[in-house]
Amino acid sequence: MRKTEIPESVKNVGINIKKIIEDKNLKVRHVAHDADLDIEALRRYMLGKQIMGIDKCIRIAKALNVEISALFVGA
């Protein structure tokens, strides 16, 4: 795999994050703030353009008030 290739599973996690934010009618900036992330970093994760570490997954799940497994559905 080339360095620039992002696995489909990473893209699916981003899609799940975006869907949860939309379903809960949240603002991306508020989720980023609650997860202690830069808003642009969260947007890159949501677009599947950047791989996130488990620590970021945990923080995002907490900010969304969901189990971490919700981020990986279908991933």
C-alpha positions, -999 to 999 in steps of 0.1 A, spaced: 0 0 0 13 34 -9 16 60 18 -12 82 3 -37 53 1 -63 54 29 -80 21 37 -118 19 31 -123 10 68 -109 45 77 -133 61 53 -162 42 68 -153 53 103 -154 89 90 -188 83 74 -201 69 107 -188 100 126 -205 123 101 -237 103 103 -238 104 141 -232 141 141 -260 146 116 -284 122 134 -278 140 167 -281 174 151 -247 184 165 -223 210 152 -189 198 140 -172 226 159 -188 216 192 -178 179 187 -143 190 179 -142 212 210 -156 184 232 -131 159 218 -102 184 223 -95 183 185 -88 210 159 -119 213 138 -99 208 106 -85 175 120 -120 163 128 -131 172 93 -102 153 78 -112 122 99 -148 126 87 -138 128 51 -116 97 55 -85 117 45 -65 110 77 -60 79 99 -67 86 135 -52 69 165 -73 50 191 -70 79 215 -87 102 190 -114 76 184 -121 74 222 -123 112 225 -146 115 195 -169 87 208 -171 104 242 -178 138 226 -206 121 206 -218 103 237 -217 69 219 -199 36 225 -166 35 205 -180 5 186 -206 28 170 -177 44 150 -167 11 135 -201 -2 123 -195 -16 88 -159 -5 88 
